[in-house]
Amino acid sequence: MKLNPEQVYSTILTNLTKTDKYRNKENFISRVVQALTITLVNDDKLSDMRKILRNLKYQKDPTKEHKNLFKLMYTTFCYNKISTITLCLLSEEYELTYNLLKILSEE
């Protein structure tokens, strides 16, 4: 049985943010997000997922699933600043990256 990486990420991220078990556990969520980011950037098996994220901005009509994946990843990756920036760069959302860096530099 082959697992779909998008479904795996969606399931993990949804469970992290929607489950009472992990509420008020920002440090734990941040570490899980960091591990997911490292895997996303480095694992060859996730190259298709990286392409989906990279091309999302340029697709004429991106699928609802792909848009929701980015939205879910973005909201959850916000628990880790570097992961959020990495996701934005990977998705070629340079203006968003710039704005995030600007905000973070003011902290």
C-alpha positions in Angstrom: 0.0 0.0 0.0 1.5 3.3 -1.1 0.8 6.3 1.2 0.0 9.7 -0.4 2.4 12.3 1.1 -0.2 15.0 0.9 -2.7 12.9 2.9 -0.1 12.0 5.5 0.9 15.6 6.0 -2.8 16.7 6.1 -3.6 14.1 8.7 -0.7 14.9 10.9 -1.2 18.6 10.7 -4.9 18.4 11.3 -4.5 16.2 14.3 -1.9 18.6 15.7 -4.2 21.6 15.5 -7.6 20.1 16.0 -7.0 17.7 18.9 -7.4 18.9 22.5 -4.6 16.6 23.3 -2.1 19.0 21.8 -3.6 22.3 22.8 -1.2 24.5 24.7 1.7 22.3 23.6 3.3 24.9 21.2 6.8 23.6 21.8 5.7 20.0 20.8 3.9 21.3 17.8 6.9 23.4 16.8 9.2 20.4 16.9 6.8 18.2 14.9 6.5 21.0 12.3 10.3 21.3 12.2 10.7 17.6 11.6 8.0 17.7 8.8 9.8 20.7 7.2 13.2 18.9 7.2 11.5 15.9 5.6 9.7 18.0 3.1 12.8 19.8 2.0 15.2 16.8 1.9 13.2 13.6 1.1 13.3 12.6 -2.6 10.0 10.9 -2.2 8.3 14.2 -1.5 9.5 15.8 -4.7 6.0 15.7 -6.2 4.6 17.4 -3.1 7.2 20.1 -3.4 6.2 20.6 -7.1 2.6 20.9 -6.1 3.5 23.6 -3.6 5.8 25.4 -6.0 3.3 25.4 -8.9 0.3 26.3 -6.8 0.8 30.0 -7.5 1.1 29.5 -11.2 -1.7 27.1 -11.9 -4.7 28.7 -13.6 -7.2 26.7 -11.5 -5.4 24.9 -8.6 -7.4 22.1 -7.0 -9.3 22.8 -3.8 -7.2 20.0 -2.2 -3.9 21.7 -3.1 -5.1 25.1 -1.9 -6.3 23.6 1.4 -3.0 21.7 1.8 -1.1 25.0 1.6 -3.5 26.7 3.9 -3.3 23.9 6.5 0.5 23.8 6.2 0.8 27.5 6.5 -1.4 27.8 9.6 0.3 24.9 11.3 3.8 25.8 10.2 3.3 29.2 11.9 4.2 27.4 15.2 7.8 27.4 13.9 9.1 30.6 12.3 11.8 29.0 10.1 9.4 26.4 8.9 6.9 29.1 7.9 9.6 30.9 5.9 10.8 27.7 4.4 7.2 26.8 3.2 6.8 30.3 1.7 10.1 30.1 -0.1 9.3 26.6 -1.3 6.0 27.8 -2.6 7.6 30.7 -4.3 5.5 33.1 -2.2 8.2 35.7 -2.1 6.1 38.7 -1.1 4.6 36.7 1.8 8.1 35.7 2.8 9.3 39.3 2.6 6.4 40.4 4.8 7.0 37.7 7.3 10.7 38.6 7.6 9.8 42.2 8.0 7.5 41.4 10.9 10.0 39.0 12.5 12.8 41.6 12.3 10.7 44.0 14.3 10.2 41.5 17.2 
